[in-house]
Amino acid sequence: MEREYLFNTDVTFLLPTDSTEVLIAGDFNRVISQADCTGKPNTSRALATLIRVMGLCDVWKTHPHIPAYTHYTNVGASRIDRIYITDPLQRRKQGLETVAAGFSDHFAVIIWVALGGISILQKARVCRMNTTLLEESSFRKIIKKQWGKWKKNIRYYANKVMWWDKLVKRRIQHTFQREGAERNRRWRELGNHYYDMIYRVIRYQSPQAEKAIHLRKLKVKII
């Protein structure tokens, strides 16, 4: 009842009265769809009504095979950490992901939104590459293999300067960016996998294991 009162009264009181874009984010501790949890959903009619009346969009489009739960317990998982935004902000959305956070038992939800217009006068963009990748032999082999392919295209350009500027420089940038993005993706998957394993251990551990863990914690505190 207190949470329903929060969505019906307190949240609406905090909203701006003038016409502006709105972003509401946090741990709602409730869901409004069965797809956002496993087992019996703990829904909130007040939250669903608030989102519908304000015309807000859930930034995360639920996929049946990629639920992206943000909180795990010993009885199930749910996506109670969400971000709601107005439609103009939704159209400016550049990216979205969930990240395991070591300081919390919830996953962080991160959104990238492009704000403001594009200025006519802009500074030249500088591409910063992660040069530490060159310290790894596997990545140097990738560059060497690609270099051989790029050299075959030199005959299509008037000179080597044009070949370098129009082809090679861009391909090198793309290779670094692609490799960096792939490694970041693998790190996120590995972190999410470790957290998932931890929650599974917590969920399925026996009463004896729970007692042993509790005793170890007491021992640490005493020491």
Secondary structure per residue as TSV (DSSP state, phi and psi in degrees):
chain	resnum	aa	ss	phi	psi
A	1	M	-	360.0	-39.2
A	2	E	H	-64.7	-38.6
A	3	R	H	-70.6	-38.4
A	4	E	H	-64.0	-38.2
A	5	Y	H	-64.6	-37.0
A	6	L	I	-59.8	-47.7
A	7	F	I	-71.6	-32.7
A	8	N	I	-77.8	-34.6
A	9	T	I	-119.3	-59.7
A	10	D	I	-63.7	-45.9
A	11	V	H	-65.1	-43.7
A	12	T	H	-64.0	-31.8
A	13	F	H	-67.4	-32.5
A	14	L	H	-81.6	-15.0
A	15	L	S	-72.3	147.3
A	16	P	-	-68.7	147.6
A	17	T	S	-88.1	-23.6
A	18	D	S	-86.0	167.3
A	19	S	S	-76.2	112.8
A	20	T	-	-155.6	169.8
A	21	E	-	-80.5	147.4
A	22	V	-	-127.1	139.4
A	23	L	E	-132.8	119.6
A	24	I	E	-117.3	124.5
A	25	A	E	-142.4	153.9
A	26	G	E	150.9	-170.6
A	27	D	E	-90.4	103.4
A	28	F	-	-83.6	-16.0
A	29	N	S	57.0	13.8
A	30	R	-	-145.6	157.3
A	31	V	B	-122.3	163.9
A	32	I	S	-122.7	8.5
A	33	S	S	-147.0	145.1
A	34	Q	G	-62.6	-29.0
A	35	A	G	-67.8	-12.7
A	36	D	G	-92.4	7.7
A	37	C	B	-159.7	166.6
A	38	T	S	-102.4	147.6
A	39	G	S	77.7	-156.3
A	40	K	S	-74.6	125.4
A	41	P	-	-75.5	141.5
A	42	N	-	-98.5	86.2
A	43	T	B	-89.6	165.0
A	44	S	-	-134.8	113.3
A	45	R	H	-68.9	-36.4
A	46	A	H	-63.7	-41.9
A	47	L	H	-65.5	-43.6
A	48	A	H	-60.2	-41.5
A	49	T	H	-66.4	-41.9
A	50	L	H	-60.7	-45.6
A	51	I	H	-65.2	-40.5
A	52	R	H	-70.0	-44.3
A	53	V	H	-66.1	-37.7
A	54	M	H	-81.8	-7.7
A	55	G	T	66.9	35.5
A	56	L	-	-86.0	155.3
A	57	C	E	-114.4	137.7
A	58	D	E	-78.6	120.0
A	59	V	S	-66.0	-22.6
A	60	W	S	-98.5	116.8
A	61	K	-	-85.0	111.3
A	62	T	-	-65.5	132.0
A	63	H	B	-114.7	136.2
A	64	P	T	-59.8	-28.3
A	65	H	T	-101.2	-7.8
A	66	I	B	-131.2	77.4
A	67	P	-	-69.2	-26.9
A	68	A	-	56.1	51.9
A	69	Y	-	-64.4	146.6
A	70	T	-	-112.2	-7.1
A	71	H	E	-146.7	131.4
A	72	Y	E	-120.6	139.4
A	73	T	E	-131.2	-178.8
A	74	N	T	-76.7	-1.4
A	75	V	T	-118.1	-4.4
A	76	G	E	161.7	-168.6
A	77	A	E	-135.7	154.2
A	78	S	E	-153.4	162.8
A	79	R	-	-111.5	73.7
A	80	I	-	-92.5	-9.7
A	81	D	E	-99.5	109.8
A	82	R	E	-137.5	164.9
A	83	I	E	-127.5	127.3
A	84	Y	E	-115.5	135.0
A	85	I	E	-138.5	162.9
A	86	T	-	-75.2	162.8
A	87	D	H	-60.5	-42.5
A	88	P	H	-57.8	-37.2
A	89	L	H	-70.1	-35.3
A	90	Q	H	-60.5	-37.7
A	91	R	H	-71.4	-20.8
A	92	R	T	-94.1	3.0
A	93	K	E	-64.6	129.5
A	94	Q	E	-104.6	-24.3
A	95	G	E	-175.8	164.8
A	96	L	E	-158.2	140.5
A	97	E	E	-160.3	161.3
A	98	T	E	-110.4	140.4
A	99	V	E	-132.4	133.7
A	100	A	E	-66.6	130.7
A	101	A	-	-113.0	124.4
A	102	G	T	-69.3	-20.6
A	103	F	T	-91.1	2.3
A	104	S	S	-147.5	157.9
A	105	D	S	-90.4	11.7
A	106	H	B	-111.6	150.8
A	107	F	E	-81.6	142.7
A	108	A	E	-80.4	142.0
A	109	V	E	-109.8	121.8
A	110	I	E	-117.8	133.6
A	111	I	E	-128.2	142.2
A	112	W	E	-111.6	125.2
A	113	V	E	-127.4	131.7
A	114	A	-	-81.6	118.3
A	115	L	-	-108.9	142.3
A	116	G	S	79.7	167.2
A	117	G	-	-86.1	171.6
A	118	I	-	-87.5	121.1
A	119	S	-	-73.4	143.5
A	120	I	S	-69.2	-41.8
A	121	L	S	-94.1	114.6
A	122	Q	-	-129.7	150.1
A	123	K	-	-73.6	152.7
A	124	A	-	-62.5	133.6
A	125	R	-	-74.1	134.0
A	126	V	-	-108.9	124.3
A	127	C	-	-88.9	115.2
A	128	R	-	-99.6	121.3
A	129	M	-	-106.9	147.5
A	130	N	-	-79.8	91.4
A	131	T	G	-69.6	-12.9
A	132	T	G	-65.9	-18.0
A	133	L	G	-63.2	-28.3
A	134	L	G	-69.3	-13.4
A	135	E	G	-76.9	-11.3
A	136	E	S	-100.1	130.2
A	137	S	H	-64.0	-34.5
A	138	S	H	-63.3	-39.7
A	139	F	H	-73.1	-35.7
A	140	R	H	-63.6	-34.5
A	141	K	H	-65.2	-37.5
A	142	I	H	-63.1	-45.6
A	143	I	H	-62.6	-42.7
A	144	K	H	-63.8	-41.2
A	145	K	H	-65.9	-43.2
A	146	Q	H	-67.2	-35.2
A	147	W	H	-60.3	-39.5
A	148	G	H	-61.8	-37.5
A	149	K	H	-69.9	-39.5
A	150	W	H	-66.3	-35.5
A	151	K	H	-63.9	-29.0
A	152	K	T	-67.3	-19.5
A	153	N	T	-93.8	2.0
A	154	I	G	-64.5	-27.1
A	155	R	G	-69.7	-13.8
A	156	Y	G	-86.6	0.0
A	157	Y	S	-119.5	154.9
A	158	A	S	-65.0	-36.7
A	159	N	S	-154.3	177.5
A	160	K	H	-69.4	-30.0
A	161	V	H	-64.0	-46.9
A	162	M	H	-64.7	-39.3
A	163	W	H	-59.9	-43.3
A	164	W	I	-67.1	-45.7
A	165	D	I	-72.6	-41.1
A	166	K	I	-86.2	-25.4
A	167	L	I	-120.8	-63.3
A	168	V	I	-64.2	-46.3
A	169	K	H	-59.2	-42.9
A	170	R	H	-69.0	-39.5
A	171	R	H	-65.5	-37.3
A	172	I	H	-63.6	-45.0
A	173	Q	H	-59.0	-46.2
A	174	H	H	-63.2	-37.7
A	175	T	H	-64.5	-44.6
A	176	F	H	-63.5	-45.2
A	177	Q	H	-64.3	-43.6
A	178	R	H	-63.8	-43.9
A	179	E	H	-65.8	-40.6
A	180	G	H	-64.4	-43.2
A	181	A	H	-64.3	-39.2
A	182	E	H	-65.9	-39.2
A	183	R	H	-69.7	-39.0
A	184	N	H	-62.3	-39.5
A	185	R	H	-63.7	-42.6
A	186	R	H	-66.2	-37.4
A	187	W	H	-64.7	-41.6
A	188	R	H	-64.8	-43.4
A	189	E	H	-63.1	-40.5
A	190	L	H	-65.3	-43.7
A	191	G	H	-62.3	-44.2
A	192	N	H	-63.3	-36.8
A	193	H	H	-64.6	-43.9
A	194	Y	H	-62.6	-42.9
A	195	Y	H	-65.0	-38.3
A	196	D	H	-63.6	-40.8
A	197	M	H	-65.5	-39.2
A	198	I	H	-62.0	-46.2
A	199	Y	H	-65.6	-34.2
A	200	R	H	-66.5	-40.8
A	201	V	H	-61.9	-43.8
A	202	I	H	-62.9	-38.5
A	203	R	H	-71.1	-40.4
A	204	Y	H	-104.5	4.4
A	205	Q	-	-69.4	149.8
A	206	S	-	-76.3	162.3
A	207	P	H	-58.1	-33.6
A	208	Q	H	-65.5	-38.3
A	209	A	H	-67.2	-39.8
A	210	E	H	-61.8	-41.0
A	211	K	H	-65.0	-40.4
A	212	A	H	-64.9	-41.8
A	213	I	H	-62.9	-41.5
A	214	H	H	-62.8	-41.2
A	215	L	H	-66.4	-38.3
A	216	R	H	-64.3	-38.0
A	217	K	H	-64.6	-42.3
A	218	L	H	-63.6	-39.5
A	219	K	H	-63.4	-43.0
A	220	V	H	-61.6	-41.5
A	221	K	H	-65.5	-40.5
A	222	I	H	-65.4	-42.1
A	223	I	-	-65.0	360.0
